């Protein structure tokens, strides 16, 4: 058992656990991780959760449609975004890894 697991931290967590917090989250921009590189694929948008699916909207299109059961979601350490890894239902299950950066609102 490692130090982080003793403290209650998990390496990744399922999308089902974070779905309520992610629903309606405004997105500043989205990158896709391909190999070692992050490429900007969209600006603006939001995350929506409905009917057991997570939908990532950006640049007026759906980038990711994934079942919550197969989705791995983990927040960035800065808290400025989330890493979403899942098979994309719109691309016949092709594995995609997107990083969605949130819009910052001062509270």
N, C-alpha and C positions, 0 to 999 in steps of 0.2 A: 504494500500500500504506500503510495507516494505522499509527499507533503501536501500537495494540493487536494488530493482526495480526502485526506484527514480533515482538511479545513472545509470540506463540503463543495469544492469546485469540481465541475465536470468538464471534460475536454470539449464535447459537443452536447447539444441537447436537441430533442425532437421538436419539430414544428408545432406539434399539438400543445406543448407546454407554453410556447410563446405566442400562439395564435391570437389570443385576446389582446395582448399588448401591441402586436403588429398591425392589427386591423385598423385601417384608416390612417396609418402613418404616412405623412407627406415625405416625398423623396426629392432630394436636391439633384442627384445624379446617380447613375448605375454603371458599374464596370463589370466586365466578364473576365474571369481569370482563365487564361488559356496557357497552359504550361507554367512558365515562371513570370508571365507578363499579364498586367491588367490593362484592358482596353475599354475606353468609355464607349458604351453602347446606347446610352439614353440620358436625357436631361428632363427633370421634372417628373411628376407622376405620383403614384401612391401604391400602397399594398392593401389588398382586400382579401378577406377570408369569408368564404361562403360555401355552403354545401360540402364541407369537408375538404375544400380545395383552397390553396393559397394562389392568388393572382398578383403578379408583379407587373404594374402598368408603368410605362415610361415612353416618352416621345410618341404619344398617341398610338401605342400598340402594346399588346400583351407579350412581354418578354418571357415570362415563366408561368406555367399552369401546372401545379403539382399537388398530389394528394398529401394531406398533412401526415399521414402514416409513413410516407417514404421521404419526407422532407427533413433535412438536418439544418437547423438554424442556430447560429451562435453570434452573440453580439461582439462587436469590436471592443477591444480593451478601453478605447477612448469613450465608448458609448455613443459615438457619432453615426453608427450604422450597424448593419447586420449582414452576415455571410449566409447565403441561401444555397444549399446544394441539394439537388433532387433531379430525378428523371423528368424531363419536360413532356407532358402529355400531348402537346401540340406538335411535337417532333418525334412521335412514335417511341417515346421513352429514352431519348438521348440524354445522357447525364450532363447537366449544366451547373456551373458555379458562378453565381452573381454576388456582387457586393453592392448593397444599396445604402447610400449615405443619406441620412435624414436631414430635413430642413430644420435649422435651429431656430426655435422661438424662445425669446426671453420671457420668463414667467415672473 
